[in-house]
Each structure stands twice: as C-alpha cells, then as structure tokens.
Amino acid sequence: MTSRIPRDSRLRLVRPRPLAAAPPAMNQRRPRRAAPRPPEGTPARSELAGMARSGLADAARVARWADSALGPGRGSATADGKATLSDATADHAARELGLTGAKVRADWDTARLAGLVEVHGDTARPGWRLRAWNRDDSAVLRGWVALFDAWSLAHPEPAEEHAVVAEVVSAMPQVLSFLQLSAGPVPVAQLLDLLEQRVTELRTERCEVPYGPRLEPGTPQAPPPPEVTADTPLAPLLEWALHALASVGALTCGDGHATLTPLGSWAVWVKLEQICVAAQSPAGNIEQSAEGMLRGCAQLRPNAARAEYRAWLAARPVGSAVAELLAAARGEDALLRGLAFEALRVVGAPAEPDVSGVVDEPTLRPYALLWLAEHDGADPEDAHEVLTRREATWLWVDTAAAVADHGEAPLLVRHLESAVQPTVPALLDEVRAVGHPRTVQVLVALAAAHPDPALARAVRRAAFQVHTGGS
C-alpha cells in the first residue's frame, strides 16, 4: 500500500496577519456608536491643525535641519546616546539657523516629544509626522497631542520630592477636565483646591491594611515608618504644572486665572471621549489591568480594539502603561503577547526605548523586531523581512499557540498557509528545531484540526518526535 503522506506539499505563501485582525471565534455584533461631536465652539480640525503647525513651527524647523544635517554619515546628533544634543551639534545648528544654543536645544526637545525627529543611538532621523507635516492634518494633530501627553517633560521639574511630583502629574487630568468643562477662565485658587482634593484621594487609594500581627514602631521586625509627604505645599507644584502646560500651548495663565486654549480644550475633550467609550464597553476595560484589558479586546475587530487601547492608555501615564503591557506580553498566553504589541503600536514613539530593551528576550524578540521595523517606517507587509528564518518560525509557532488556545480549528488550518517554509516537511523540520515550549501542543492541535488524514498523520508523528526527543 502506498503511503499518502505528501512528500512535497506546497504551501500557498500568504502574509501573516496580526491575530487581532483574524475573524473572531464568535459571531459578535456590537452596536455602532454615532461619531461624537466636539463641544460647540470648537474650531474645525483644519483650524486646529493650523494652530498646531504654528505652535510647533520652530520645532519643525529644527527637525528639518536635523534631517538634512544629521543623516547617516553626516554627523552625530548626540553625545550620550540619550537624545541630548551634543555641544558641537547645538552650536552647528545655532549658527546655521541664526538661533541661540538654548533655543536650539528647547526646539529639539519639543521636536522629539512631538515625534518630528527620532534619535537612535547617536543618529537622528525625521519622524513620519515630519514627512506628512504640510499635507496631513491628522499627523499634525497627533504630533501636538503627543507633546500634550508629555507636558511634564517639557518644563524642568521642580526640586521637590519625586513622590509628590508624581502625585501632581497623576492628579492633573482631573484638573484639566474641570478646566475643559468650565469653558473659560478658572481661578488658580479654585484649581489648587481641586488638586489638593485629588492628591488626597490618591493617597487614600494607596493605603493598604497590613495583614498579620501589628508591631510597635522601633521593634527589630517593624517596618520603617512611611515618608510623610502630606506637608509638602502643592501651590508651587500647581504653578509648575500650569507653566508646563502653557509651554506646550495647552493653556494660558494670567491675572490669577487659567484658561485652556482651543487646542488644549479639544485634546482634553478627545481624551474624555476615549474614556467614555471604554467605560461603555461590556468589559469595562478602562479599569482593568493590562492583561484584563487585552482579554476584553480579544474578540473585537481591529478598529474597535484600537479604540479600547487608546482609551485605556489615555487613563494612565505612558511609562507605567508600557511597562504593564510588556509584563502581560511576558506571560504564557501567546494571544496576550500579540495583542500587547498591537496596543504598543498605538502608543508609538514613547514606547520605543522599552520595546528596544526587550529585543534580547527570546519570547518577545520577534514581536519587538517587527514593532521596531514598522516604527522605523517599514511597510507592515514587508516588516517580517527583519526576522531570521528561525525567528519567523518561532513567531509562527507562538501565533499558532494563540489560535489553538482561543480560535477555531479552521483558523488554525488557515494559519498553516502563513508559514515561510515552502513545504510541510520543511515546516515540520524547522518547527521541531526551533524549541518553542508549545511546539507539541501546537502540532497536536493542528493534526486534530486538519482535514487531510495523511498530513494530519505527518504532523502527529512530528509532535510525538518532539515529545520523545526523537528524530
């Protein structure tokens, strides 16, 4: 009897899609929410983009200079590899642009925060927003919102306790929301009262009741008393926050009052709307941890999932949100790993240092390399070319594990077509060699799902060989 195991079964090569883009396992219909309208009196997007272009004109000028003067082989941008302009580069820019060195450095920092220029090591390159600056209003507004999100970095931090500064930064969204709802000048004294209330709430929320026997202070086993920060006056910190927000163009201060600019009011409204969208979702994703939020988004279509990611991110400081997403990606669930990097794509440039920092972690390396390639401007359809054959195979197994755990059998069979190997035997050989911890489970699930009995037997045999360590 002749074996029916295919010796050279050609796989139809197709581009792998992100798992979030795959059809959901359940047929789920969500009612469409009408597109919200901004508050009455909000300028049109084209006018808002014009305001952003005007406010960021100096930063764009320095970014264009960096594009022409600091490209590969044309000089170094930084001295420390941390995006700080070297003295020589700052002096060079000041001479050519007719500016002071301090002005060049300030515009450079603004350009980086707005995503107009990116620094990698000692090399600077233009961000994608700079390329689209004159023709794409959305790119301009996204750049300004990125600067708005980074307001606490745009103005020197006061020499106060770092814990209190962090509390003020965490409390400012509520202050900004009050300004936006007031739609006019608000006394700074009233904002100070609101800030003090919110900081008190944050401290109350952090209070934890210790379990176990209570020890008197001073005993050897007793923990040290917590630092007392309640006496730190908040008025100077509120003044710092308002000046920092004014420096990015979000508000104006004068005569003891603060007023949101049209751009600032629009940005706060957008973020409030994102939070409302998330709060209306069945899973209540905005209050979830990163893992809970990702699980809540697993069955959503890509656009809906991205809206959830944006709302979840809008309610958190960028740094802690990125760290939480990467922690979720390190878990055992491959589905969450893929979705975490989809959420990191929504974060954009602020996540680059953290994503670059996980490139050496085997579990995250393929995802991080693809993220960095797309961030550097590679077409998503071609980004896979940055992966070695082994890395691509590891990613194929990891994605198959996600499908096996959360998808349906036909989806797992279709995933077979996305392998880079031209034949089933070649795929099985390389899957066995790559050493993914879920290899056996993936192959067993694929064998159970595939309708071709001969191919299923070959895959099942490969699973047995991996399980027993045979060849």
C-alpha positions in Angstrom: 0.0 0.0 0.0 1.4 3.3 -1.0 1.8 6.0 1.7 -0.3 9.0 1.2 2.0 11.3 3.2 2.8 14.2 0.9 6.5 14.5 0.1 6.4 18.0 -1.3 3.1 19.6 -0.4 3.4 23.2 -1.5 2.1 25.7 0.9 0.4 28.8 -0.5 2.5 31.7 0.9 0.4 34.5 2.3 1.3 37.3 4.6 0.6 36.5 8.2 -2.0 38.9 9.8 -1.8 40.1 13.4 -4.0 37.9 15.5 -6.2 40.8 16.4 -7.1 41.1 12.7 -8.3 37.5 12.5 -12.0 36.8 12.4 -13.4 36.5 15.9 -14.2 33.0 17.1 -17.7 34.1 18.0 -20.1 36.0 15.7 -20.4 39.1 17.7 -22.2 42.3 16.7 -21.7 45.5 18.6 -24.0 48.4 18.0 -22.3 51.3 16.3 -21.9 54.4 18.4 -22.5 57.6 16.5 -19.4 59.6 16.0 -19.3 62.1 18.8 -19.3 65.8 18.0 -16.9 68.2 19.9 -18.3 70.9 22.1 -19.9 73.9 20.4 -17.4 76.5 19.5 -14.5 74.0 18.9 -12.7 75.1 15.8 -12.7 72.8 12.7 -9.9 70.2 12.5 -8.2 72.2 9.8 -8.1 75.2 12.0 -6.8 73.2 15.0 -4.1 71.7 12.7 -3.1 75.3 11.7 -2.8 76.2 15.3 -0.6 73.2 16.0 1.6 73.9 12.9 2.0 77.5 14.2 2.9 76.4 17.7 5.4 73.8 16.5 6.9 75.8 13.6 10.2 76.3 15.4 10.4 72.6 16.4 9.6 71.6 12.8 12.4 73.9 11.5 15.0 72.3 13.8 13.7 68.8 12.8 14.1 69.7 9.1 17.6 70.9 9.8 18.4 67.7 11.6 17.0 65.7 8.6 19.4 67.5 6.2 22.5 67.8 8.5 22.4 64.7 10.8 21.6 61.9 8.4 23.8 58.8 8.1 27.4 59.7 7.6 26.8 63.4 8.1 27.5 63.9 11.7 26.4 62.9 15.2 23.3 64.2 16.9 24.1 63.3 20.5 27.0 62.9 22.8 25.4 60.4 25.3 23.1 58.3 23.1 20.2 59.6 25.1 18.8 62.1 22.6 20.6 65.1 24.2 22.2 67.3 21.6 26.0 67.4 21.8 27.5 70.8 22.3 29.1 70.7 18.8 25.8 69.9 17.1 23.9 72.5 19.0 26.4 75.2 18.1 26.3 74.0 14.5 22.5 74.3 14.4 22.6 77.7 16.1 25.0 79.1 13.5 23.0 77.8 10.5 19.6 78.7 11.9 20.5 82.0 13.5 19.4 80.9 16.9 20.9 80.7 20.4 22.1 77.3 21.6 19.5 77.3 24.3 16.7 77.9 21.8 18.0 75.1 19.6 18.0 72.7 22.5 14.5 73.7 23.5 13.2 73.3 20.0 15.0 70.0 19.6 13.4 68.6 22.8 10.0 69.8 21.6 10.5 68.1 18.2 11.4 64.8 19.9 8.4 64.9 22.1 6.1 65.7 19.2 7.6 62.8 17.1 9.1 65.1 14.5 12.6 63.8 15.0 13.7 60.5 16.4 17.1 59.6 17.9 18.6 56.1 17.7 22.0 55.9 19.4 24.0 58.8 18.1 21.9 59.2 14.9 18.9 61.4 14.3 16.3 60.8 11.6 13.0 62.5 10.8 9.8 61.1 12.2 7.0 60.1 9.9 5.0 63.1 11.1 7.6 65.5 9.7 7.2 63.9 6.2 3.4 64.4 6.3 3.6 67.8 8.1 2.4 70.0 5.3 -0.3 67.8 3.9 -1.8 65.7 6.7 -3.8 67.5 9.4 -4.2 64.2 11.4 -0.4 63.8 11.5 0.0 67.3 12.8 -2.7 66.9 15.5 -1.3 63.6 16.6 2.1 65.2 16.9 0.7 68.0 19.1 -1.3 65.6 21.2 2.0 63.6 21.8 3.6 66.8 23.0 0.5 67.5 25.2 0.7 64.0 26.7 4.4 64.7 27.6 3.7 68.1 29.2 5.5 67.1 32.4 8.7 66.5 30.4 8.5 69.8 28.5 9.3 72.0 31.5 12.1 71.4 34.2 10.7 69.5 37.1 10.8 71.4 40.4 13.2 70.4 43.1 10.6 68.7 45.2 10.0 65.2 46.4 9.6 63.0 43.4 6.7 61.2 45.0 4.7 64.4 45.4 5.5 65.5 41.8 4.2 62.1 40.6 1.0 62.6 42.6 0.5 66.0 41.0 1.1 64.6 37.5 -1.4 61.8 38.2 -4.0 64.4 39.5 -3.7 66.9 36.6 -6.1 65.0 34.3 -8.9 65.8 36.7 -7.8 69.5 36.9 -7.7 69.7 33.1 -11.2 68.1 32.8 -12.5 70.7 35.1 -10.9 73.4 33.0 -12.4 71.9 29.9 -15.9 71.7 31.4 -15.7 75.2 32.7 -15.1 76.5 29.1 -13.5 79.7 30.3 -11.1 81.3 32.8 -10.9 79.5 36.2 -9.2 81.0 39.3 -5.9 79.3 40.1 -7.0 79.2 43.8 -10.0 77.0 42.8 -7.7 74.7 40.8 -5.5 74.4 43.8 -8.4 73.3 46.0 -9.3 70.7 43.3 -5.7 69.5 43.1 -5.4 69.1 46.9 -8.6 67.1 47.0 -7.4 64.8 44.2 -4.0 64.2 45.7 -5.7 63.3 49.0 -7.9 60.8 47.2 -4.8 59.3 45.5 -3.1 58.9 48.9 -6.2 57.3 50.4 -6.5 54.9 47.5 -2.9 53.7 48.1 -3.5 53.0 51.8 -3.2 49.3 52.5 -4.2 47.5 55.7 -1.2 45.2 56.7 -2.1 41.6 57.4 -0.7 39.7 60.4 0.2 40.9 63.9 1.0 44.6 64.3 4.4 45.5 65.7 5.2 48.6 67.7 7.5 51.1 65.9 11.1 50.6 66.9 11.0 46.9 67.3 13.5 45.0 65.1 10.8 43.4 62.9 8.8 46.6 62.5 8.9 48.2 59.0 10.2 51.8 58.8 7.5 54.5 59.1 6.3 55.7 55.7 7.7 59.0 54.3 5.5 61.9 55.2 4.6 64.0 52.1 1.3 65.5 53.2 3.0 68.7 54.4 4.6 69.5 51.0 2.8 72.6 49.7 1.1 72.0 46.4 0.8 75.6 45.2 4.3 75.7 43.7 3.7 72.3 42.0 0.5 73.5 40.5 2.3 76.6 39.3 4.9 74.4 37.7 2.2 72.2 36.1 0.3 75.2 34.7 3.5 76.7 33.3 4.5 73.4 31.7 1.1 73.0 30.1 1.3 76.6 28.9 4.7 75.9 27.4 3.2 73.2 25.1 0.3 75.5 24.1 -2.4 73.8 26.1 -3.5 76.7 28.3 -2.8 80.3 29.2 -2.2 81.8 32.6 -2.7 85.4 33.8 -4.3 87.5 36.4 -4.6 84.5 38.7 -6.7 82.6 36.2 -6.0 79.7 33.8 -7.8 79.1 30.5 -7.5 76.2 28.1 -6.5 77.1 24.6 -8.7 75.8 21.7 -6.1 73.1 21.1 -6.0 72.2 24.8 -9.7 72.1 25.2 -10.0 69.9 22.1 -7.3 67.5 23.3 -8.9 67.1 26.8 -12.3 66.5 25.1 -10.8 63.8 22.9 -9.3 62.0 25.9 -12.6 62.3 27.9 -14.4 60.8 24.9 -12.0 57.9 24.7 -12.6 57.2 28.4 -16.3 57.3 27.9 -16.1 54.9 25.0 -14.1 52.4 27.2 -16.4 52.9 30.1 -19.4 51.9 27.9 -17.7 48.7 26.8 -19.1 45.4 28.3 -15.8 44.6 29.9 -15.2 48.0 31.4 -11.7 47.9 30.0 -10.6 51.2 31.3 -10.5 50.0 34.9 -8.8 46.7 34.0 -5.2 45.7 34.3 -3.3 45.4 31.0 -4.0 41.6 31.0 -7.7 42.1 31.7 -8.0 44.9 29.1 -6.3 42.7 26.4 -8.5 39.8 27.2 -11.5 42.1 26.9 -10.3 43.2 23.5 -9.5 39.7 22.2 -12.9 39.3 20.4 -13.1 42.8 19.0 -12.5 43.9 15.4 -9.2 45.7 14.9 -10.7 49.3 14.8 -12.7 48.6 18.0 -9.7 47.1 19.7 -7.6 50.1 18.9 -10.2 52.4 20.3 -10.1 50.4 23.5 -6.3 50.6 23.6 -6.4 54.4 23.2 -8.9 54.8 25.9 -7.0 52.6 28.3 -3.8 54.3 27.6 -5.3 57.8 27.9 -6.2 57.0 31.6 -2.6 56.1 32.5 0.9 57.6 32.5 2.6 56.3 29.3 5.6 54.8 31.1 3.6 52.7 33.5 1.2 51.6 30.8 4.0 50.4 28.5 5.6 48.5 31.4 2.3 46.9 32.2 1.8 45.8 28.6 5.2 44.3 28.3 4.7 42.4 31.6 1.5 41.0 30.1 3.4 40.0 26.9 5.9 38.0 29.0 3.1 35.7 30.3 2.3 32.3 29.0 -0.7 33.3 26.9 0.5 33.9 23.3 -2.7 35.7 22.4 -2.0 38.4 25.0 1.6 38.7 23.7 0.4 39.6 20.2 -2.3 41.9 21.5 0.1 43.7 23.8 2.3 44.6 20.9 -0.8 45.8 18.9 -1.5 48.1 21.9 2.1 49.2 21.9 1.7 50.2 18.2 -1.0 52.6 19.4 1.5 54.1 22.0 4.0 54.8 19.2 7.3 56.6 19.7 7.2 56.9 23.5 7.3 53.1 23.7 10.4 52.7 21.6 13.1 52.7 24.4 11.1 50.0 26.3 10.5 47.9 23.2 14.2 48.1 22.2 15.0 47.0 25.7 13.3 43.6 25.3 14.9 42.6 22.0 17.2 40.2 23.8 14.4 38.4 25.5 13.7 35.3 23.3 10.0 35.3 23.9 9.5 38.9 22.9 12.3 39.3 20.3 10.3 38.6 17.1 7.4 40.9 18.2 9.8 43.6 19.2 11.8 43.4 16.0 8.6 43.7 13.9 7.4 46.6 16.1 10.7 48.5 15.7 10.7 47.8 11.9 7.2 49.3 11.5 8.1 52.2 13.8 11.1 52.9 11.6 8.8 53.2 8.6 8.8 49.7 7.1 5.6 48.7 5.4 3.8 46.3 7.7 3.6 43.9 4.7 7.4 43.8 4.5 8.4 44.2 8.2 8.7 40.4 8.5 11.9 40.6 6.4 13.8 41.8 9.5 13.3 38.4 11.1 15.7 35.5 10.6 14.1 32.2 9.4 14.4 30.8 12.9 12.7 33.9 14.5 9.9 33.7 11.9 9.3 30.1 12.7 9.3 30.8 16.4 6.7 33.5 15.8 4.6 31.1 13.6 4.5 28.6 16.5 3.7 31.3 19.0 0.8 32.6 16.9 -0.4 29.0 16.3 -0.4 28.5 20.1 -2.7 31.6 20.4 -5.0 30.3 17.7 -5.1 26.8 19.3 -6.0 28.2 22.7 -8.5 30.8 21.6 -9.5 30.2 18.0 -11.3 27.7 16.0 -10.0 24.7 14.0 -10.4 26.3 10.5 -8.4 29.3 11.7 -5.6 27.0 12.8 -5.6 25.2 9.4 -5.5 28.6 7.6 -2.6 29.6 9.8 -0.6 26.8 8.2 -0.6 28.7 4.9 1.2 31.7 6.5 4.4 29.7 7.2 7.5 30.9 5.5 8.6 27.3 4.6 7.6 26.2 1.1 6.7 22.6 2.1 5.0 20.8 5.1 8.1 18.6 5.7 10.4 21.7 5.8 8.0 23.4 8.2 7.9 20.4 10.5 11.7 20.1 10.5 12.2 23.7 11.4 9.4 23.8 14.0 11.0 20.8 15.7 14.3 22.6 15.7 13.2 26.0 17.0 12.5 24.8 20.5 9.2 26.7 21.3 7.8 25.4 24.6 4.3 25.0 23.0 5.5 23.0 20.0 3.9 19.7 21.0 0.6 21.2 21.8 0.5 23.2 18.6 1.3 20.2 16.4 -1.2 18.0 18.2 -3.9 20.7 17.8 -3.0 21.1 14.1 -3.2 17.4 13.5 -6.6 17.2 15.1 -7.9 20.1 13.1 -6.5 19.3 9.6 -9.0 17.5 7.3 -6.2 15.7 5.3 -5.6 12.4 7.1 -2.2 11.9 5.6 -0.9 15.4 6.5 -2.5 15.0 10.0 -0.5 11.8 10.5 2.7 13.5 9.5 2.1 16.4 11.9 1.1 14.0 14.7 4.3 12.0 14.1 6.3 15.2 14.4 4.6 16.0 17.7 5.5 12.6 19.0 9.1 13.0 18.0 9.3 16.4 19.7 7.7 14.9 22.8 10.1 11.9 23.0 13.2 13.8 21.8 13.5 11.5 18.8 14.1 12.3 15.2 
